[in-house]
Amino acid sequence: MGQSLENIQQQVDQLRQQIEEYNYQYYVLDAPTVPDAEYDRLFRKLQHIEENYPTLITEESPTQRVGAAPLKSFSQVTHNSPMLSLANAFEQTEVEAFDRRVREGLSVSEVDYAVEPKFDGLAVSLRYEKGILKTGSTRGDGYTGEDITLNLRTIKTIPLALSVGNVPDLLEVRGEVLMLRADFIRLNKHHLEKGEKIFANPRNAAAGSLRQLDSAVTAARNLVFFAYGIVANEDPCVPQDTHSAIIQYLSDLHFPVARECAVVRSCAGLLSYYREISAQREQLPYDIDGVVYKVNSLAQQARLGYVARAPRFALAHKFPAQETVTRLLDIHVQV
Ligand code: NAD
C-alpha cells in the first residue's frame, strides 16, 4: 500500500534535518560523525523522494544547495561565478544515463569528455589581478565563501605571481586543497600524543588546517593544491575551445594539475578511465573519491548549462566507500 503524502512529508523533513546536521558537522566543524557513504545514502534517498514528489521540493532543501554558510570569524568573499557541486553517480547505469542525456541535449551521437581524478579535499578559488594573487576563498555556500587568502599564501605550490605565459588582467582559478596521506597520519599521531582532537580523514584535516585564523598553523601543515578549472574568461590569451586546453594553460602557468587528466570518447571511454584510475587509487599519495567527467567542448558545456546546484555537463563518478575512512572515524569516536 502506498504511503500518505503526510507520511512522506514527515520522512522528507526528517531526512532534511539529519542531512543539515551532517552538513554542519562536515562543512562548518570539519568533523563528520558518519562516513561519506552513509551521508550519500541519505542524500540520495531524499533526492529520490523529491524526484517522485516534486511538489515537496523547497528552496531550502539540501538537494538545492551547496556546502554551508561561511563562518563569521572570516571575512566573506562573494564569488563572481558560483562554486557549485557536481552530480554524483555510483553505478555504471547512471554513467550511461548521463552520457545519454548529454548526447540528447546536444543532438550528437558521440561526445568527447575531459576526465580527471576527483580530489577529496576542499574547493578553493584563487583570484589573480594582473597576475598577482589577491584573494583566496573557500566555496562556502557556493555564492559566498570565507576569505582565507593569508592561509592559501602559505601553500608552496600555489603561485603568488604568474610570471610565465600570457596572463589576463583578471584570472580566477578553481581547484582543490589536499593533505597528503603521509602528512595526515603524521598529524593525527602527533595530535593523539598530545591528547588533541584528531581528524576523521585527510579531507577534514585539510579543511581544518586551511580554515585557521592563524596562518602559521596552516603553514605548518604542508598542504598541497591542484587546479581543475577557471571561471569563464573571454580574454584572448585564455583558451576558449576546450576544457583540456584550459588544464594545459593552467599547467603552463605553473599551477599543479593532475597528471591523470585525459580526454576520452563516449561512455565506453568514461568507464575504462574509471577502471584505470580505480586501479591506481591506492598508489596515489592523496585521497581521491572518484573521477570527474566533463564535456570537453566549452561551447557544448554552455549549451547544456546548469541545474540547481550542479552543471549538466559534468558528473562525479564516485568510488565505493573506503573502509579506512570508517576505521579512522571509529578511532575518532573512541577518543
Ligand atoms: P562533491 O564532493 O561530491 O563534488 C563537488 C566537489 O568536487 C567540488 O566542489 C570540488 O571541490 C570537487 N572536485 C574534486 N576534484 C574535482 C575536479 N577534478 N573537477 C571539479 N571538481 C572537483 O560535492 P560536495 O558538495 O563538495 O560534497 C558532497 C559530498 O561530501 C557528499 O557526497 C559526501 O561524500 C561528503 N559529505 C559528507 C558528510 C558527512 O557527514 N560524512 C557531510 C556532507 C558532505
Residues whose N, C-alpha, C, O or C-beta is under 5 A from the ligand:
A	BS01	NAD	Y22 N23 Y26 P32 T33 V34 P35 D36 Y39 D40 G67 L84 S85 L86 E116 P117 K118 F119 L122 A123 E176 Y228 V292
